[in-house]
Amino acid sequence: MLILDCHVHLNNYNELDTSKKILSLEERVNALLESMYNNDIDYSIILSSYKVDINRPSTSEIIDVIKKHVDKLGVVAGFSIDNHTNEDLKNYRKWLKDGYIKGIKIYCGYEHYYPYDERYQRAYDMCIEYGTPLMVHTGDTFSNTAKIKYSHPLNIDDVAVDNPELNIIMCHLGNPWIIDCQEILYKNRNVYADISGLFVGEFTSTAETHYIMKIKELLNYVDAQHPLLYGSDWPISNMSSYLSFVEKLELDQESSDLLMFKNAESIFKL
């Protein structure tokens, strides 16, 4: 079975282990490829951030560093109201057209704006034009300066209704508001969700039990529709632990295929 991880990063997260040295961007790519190889991951999508600094590479830097690995790696470009310019959007348009990026992501919560803020619409229109998805951070954040009222999954309903041709992926199942996420998925057939970043590091048995119940409840609620995509949030979350967690969901073959690769193949046009 193919495995497509739709949610990984090349950021340095030094707070996870301060004893580790800061890796160069190329070293981070190699670490990602090694983790993919060790866990039989066929393809991963790297998300660039809402800002660029020493720990967060730009979209152009990521495109450049993965040129030798485009059979294994793709890119979704982070976009923000505060930190990206009209020139960035011009580049995104060119990269979408040429296939260098597979979609755009916004970071509500980290950025203190609701997803229905009209200043994001230019990015949405671009995704619609090129038939590529919009990824949106939803739920808890990995920052104490974020404001989570902006990242609540119910905010996605406005965007989905106002942009019916836009495929939207809610990242992280809106965790901890998974029950609200499932209503958005049930109501809006143009909305999907990835299961990434539910737990930092390796799952505990308690966390596994909790999220298995939540995901099964979600799939029962949305019924015939299966709107989930596999994502790990590596390196924040451990790849092998994530795959072990997914196995314990005990999905039937059709549901497993949709989760692990078919939905991603379709939405990202892989």
C-alpha positions as CSV (number, residue, x, y, z in Angstrom):
1,M,0.0,0.0,0.0
2,L,1.2,3.5,-0.8
3,I,1.7,5.9,2.0
4,L,1.5,9.7,1.3
5,D,2.2,12.0,4.3
6,C,0.5,15.3,3.5
7,H,1.9,17.2,6.4
8,V,5.6,17.5,7.3
9,H,7.9,20.4,8.0
10,L,11.6,21.4,7.5
11,N,11.5,23.9,10.4
12,N,14.0,23.6,13.3
13,Y,12.0,23.0,16.5
14,N,14.8,23.4,19.0
15,E,12.5,23.5,22.0
16,L,11.7,19.8,21.4
17,D,15.3,18.9,22.2
18,T,17.7,21.6,23.1
19,S,20.6,19.1,23.2
20,K,20.4,18.7,19.4
21,K,22.4,20.9,17.1
22,I,20.7,23.1,14.6
23,L,20.7,21.3,11.3
24,S,21.3,22.9,8.0
25,L,18.3,22.8,5.5
26,E,20.0,20.1,3.5
27,E,20.6,18.1,6.6
28,R,16.9,18.4,7.5
29,V,15.9,17.2,4.1
30,N,18.2,14.2,4.5
31,A,16.7,13.5,8.0
32,L,13.2,13.6,6.5
33,L,14.2,11.2,3.7
34,E,15.8,8.9,6.2
35,S,12.7,8.8,8.3
36,M,10.5,8.2,5.2
37,Y,12.7,5.4,4.1
38,N,12.7,3.8,7.6
39,N,8.9,3.9,7.7
40,D,8.1,3.1,4.0
41,I,6.6,6.5,3.3
42,D,6.4,6.9,-0.5
43,Y,5.8,10.7,-0.7
44,S,5.7,13.6,1.7
45,I,4.4,17.2,1.3
46,I,6.5,19.8,3.0
47,L,4.6,22.9,4.3
48,S,6.5,26.2,4.4
49,S,5.7,28.5,7.3
50,Y,3.8,31.7,7.9
51,K,7.1,33.5,8.3
52,V,10.7,33.2,7.3
53,D,13.6,33.2,9.8
54,I,16.7,31.2,10.8
55,N,14.5,28.2,11.8
56,R,11.9,28.5,9.0
57,P,13.0,28.3,5.4
58,S,11.1,30.1,2.7
59,T,9.1,28.4,0.0
60,S,11.7,29.2,-2.6
61,E,14.5,27.7,-0.4
62,I,12.5,24.5,0.0
63,I,11.7,24.2,-3.7
64,D,15.4,24.6,-4.4
65,V,16.7,22.1,-1.8
66,I,14.3,19.3,-2.9
67,K,15.0,19.5,-6.6
68,K,16.8,16.2,-6.6
69,H,13.9,14.5,-4.7
70,V,10.7,15.6,-6.5
71,D,9.7,12.0,-6.9
72,K,9.5,11.8,-3.1
73,L,8.8,15.3,-1.9
74,G,6.3,18.1,-2.7
75,V,5.7,21.6,-1.3
76,V,2.7,23.5,-0.1
77,A,3.4,27.2,0.3
78,G,2.6,29.0,3.6
79,F,0.9,32.4,3.1
80,S,0.2,35.1,5.7
81,I,-1.4,38.5,5.7
82,D,1.4,40.1,7.7
83,N,4.5,38.5,6.3
84,H,3.9,37.9,2.6
85,T,3.8,40.4,-0.2
86,N,2.2,40.8,-3.6
87,E,5.6,39.6,-5.0
88,D,5.3,36.4,-3.0
89,L,1.8,35.8,-4.5
90,K,3.1,36.4,-8.0
91,N,5.7,33.7,-7.3
92,Y,3.1,31.4,-5.9
93,R,1.0,31.8,-9.1
94,K,4.0,30.9,-11.2
95,W,5.0,27.9,-9.0
96,L,1.4,26.6,-9.0
97,K,1.3,26.9,-12.8
98,D,4.6,25.1,-13.2
99,G,3.8,22.5,-10.6
100,Y,6.5,23.5,-8.1
101,I,3.9,23.8,-5.3
102,K,0.9,21.7,-4.7
103,G,-1.3,24.2,-2.7
104,I,-1.3,27.0,-0.2
105,K,-1.6,26.9,3.6
106,I,-2.7,29.6,6.0
107,Y,-1.9,29.6,9.7
108,C,-4.9,31.0,11.5
109,G,-4.2,31.2,15.2
110,Y,-0.5,31.8,14.7
111,E,-1.6,34.7,12.6
112,H,-4.3,36.6,14.4
113,Y,-6.9,36.6,11.6
114,Y,-10.0,34.5,10.9
115,P,-9.8,32.4,7.7
116,Y,-12.8,34.3,6.3
117,D,-10.8,37.6,6.4
118,E,-11.1,39.0,2.9
119,R,-7.4,39.6,2.7
120,Y,-6.9,35.8,2.3
121,Q,-9.2,35.7,-0.7
122,R,-6.5,36.3,-3.2
123,A,-4.8,33.0,-2.1
124,Y,-8.2,31.2,-2.3
125,D,-8.9,32.5,-5.8
126,M,-5.4,31.3,-6.9
127,C,-6.1,27.8,-5.5
128,I,-9.4,27.7,-7.3
129,E,-7.9,28.8,-10.6
130,Y,-5.2,26.0,-10.5
131,G,-7.4,23.4,-8.9
132,T,-5.1,23.0,-5.9
133,P,-6.1,22.8,-2.2
134,L,-6.0,25.3,0.6
135,M,-4.7,23.9,3.9
136,V,-5.7,25.7,7.1
137,H,-4.3,25.3,10.5
138,T,-7.1,24.5,12.9
139,G,-7.2,23.7,16.6
140,D,-4.4,23.9,19.2
141,T,-1.1,25.7,18.4
142,F,2.5,25.0,19.0
143,S,3.0,28.6,20.3
144,N,1.9,30.5,23.4
145,T,1.6,33.7,21.4
146,A,-1.1,32.2,19.1
147,K,-4.8,33.1,19.6
148,I,-6.9,30.0,19.2
149,K,-10.2,31.8,18.6
150,Y,-8.9,32.3,15.1
151,S,-8.1,28.6,14.6
152,H,-11.4,27.1,15.7
153,P,-12.7,24.7,13.0
154,L,-16.2,26.3,12.9
155,N,-14.5,29.3,11.2
156,I,-14.0,27.1,8.1
157,D,-17.7,26.9,7.3
158,D,-17.8,30.5,6.0
159,V,-14.9,29.9,3.7
160,A,-16.3,26.6,2.4
161,V,-19.8,28.1,1.7
162,D,-18.4,31.2,0.1
163,N,-15.9,29.2,-2.1
164,P,-17.7,26.0,-3.2
165,E,-15.1,25.3,-5.8
166,L,-12.2,25.4,-3.3
167,N,-11.0,22.1,-1.8
168,I,-10.1,22.9,1.9
169,I,-8.0,20.7,4.2
170,M,-8.4,21.4,7.9
171,C,-5.1,20.4,9.5
172,H,-5.0,18.5,12.8
173,L,-8.8,17.7,12.8
174,G,-9.4,21.0,14.6
175,N,-8.1,19.2,17.8
176,P,-9.4,19.5,20.5
177,W,-12.6,20.5,18.8
178,I,-12.9,17.3,16.8
179,I,-16.7,17.2,17.1
180,D,-16.9,20.6,15.5
181,C,-14.5,19.5,12.8
182,Q,-16.7,16.5,12.0
183,E,-19.8,18.7,11.5
184,I,-17.9,20.9,9.0
185,L,-16.8,17.8,7.2
186,Y,-20.3,16.4,7.1
187,K,-21.9,19.6,6.0
188,N,-19.4,20.7,3.4
189,R,-18.3,18.3,0.7
190,N,-15.4,20.5,-0.4
191,V,-13.8,20.2,3.0
192,Y,-11.3,17.5,4.2
193,A,-9.1,17.1,7.2
194,D,-5.7,15.7,7.9
195,I,-4.9,13.7,11.1
196,S,-1.5,15.3,11.7
197,G,0.0,16.6,14.9
198,L,-2.5,15.1,17.4
199,F,0.4,14.3,19.8
200,V,3.9,15.7,20.2
201,G,6.6,13.0,19.9
202,E,5.4,9.4,20.4
203,F,1.8,8.5,21.2
204,T,1.1,7.3,24.7
205,S,-1.4,4.5,25.2
206,T,-3.8,6.9,26.7
207,A,-3.6,9.3,23.8
208,E,-4.0,6.4,21.3
209,T,-7.2,5.3,23.0
210,H,-8.6,8.8,23.1
211,Y,-7.9,9.6,19.4
212,I,-9.0,6.2,18.1
213,M,-12.4,6.8,19.7
214,K,-12.6,10.3,18.3
215,I,-11.6,9.4,14.7
216,K,-14.0,6.4,14.6
217,E,-16.8,8.6,15.9
218,L,-16.0,11.2,13.2
219,L,-16.0,8.5,10.4
220,N,-19.3,7.1,11.7
221,Y,-20.9,10.6,11.7
222,V,-19.8,11.6,8.2
223,D,-21.0,8.1,7.1
224,A,-20.4,7.3,3.4
225,Q,-18.0,10.2,2.9
226,H,-14.4,9.6,4.0
227,P,-12.7,13.0,4.1
228,L,-9.5,12.2,6.0
229,L,-5.9,12.4,4.8
230,Y,-2.8,10.9,6.5
231,G,-0.3,13.4,7.9
232,S,2.2,13.1,10.7
233,D,3.5,16.7,11.4
234,W,7.0,15.4,11.4
235,P,9.4,16.3,13.1
236,I,7.0,17.5,15.8
237,S,5.4,14.0,15.8
238,N,7.2,10.7,15.4
239,M,6.5,8.9,12.0
240,S,6.8,5.3,13.3
241,S,4.5,6.1,16.3
242,Y,2.0,7.7,13.9
243,L,1.9,4.7,11.6
244,S,1.4,2.4,14.6
245,F,-1.5,4.6,15.8
246,V,-3.1,4.4,12.3
247,E,-2.9,0.6,12.3
248,K,-4.8,0.5,15.6
249,L,-7.7,2.4,14.0
250,E,-8.4,-1.0,12.3
251,L,-10.0,0.6,9.2
252,D,-11.4,-1.5,6.4
253,Q,-9.3,-1.7,3.2
254,E,-11.3,1.0,1.3
255,S,-11.1,3.4,4.2
256,S,-7.5,2.7,4.8
257,D,-6.6,3.4,1.1
258,L,-8.5,6.7,1.2
259,L,-6.8,7.8,4.3
260,M,-3.2,6.7,3.4
261,F,-3.0,7.8,-0.2
262,K,-6.2,8.0,-2.4
263,N,-7.6,11.2,-1.0
264,A,-4.2,12.9,-1.2
265,E,-3.6,11.7,-4.7
266,S,-6.9,13.1,-5.8
267,I,-6.8,16.5,-3.9
268,F,-3.1,17.3,-4.6
269,K,-3.2,15.8,-8.2
270,L,-0.2,13.5,-7.5
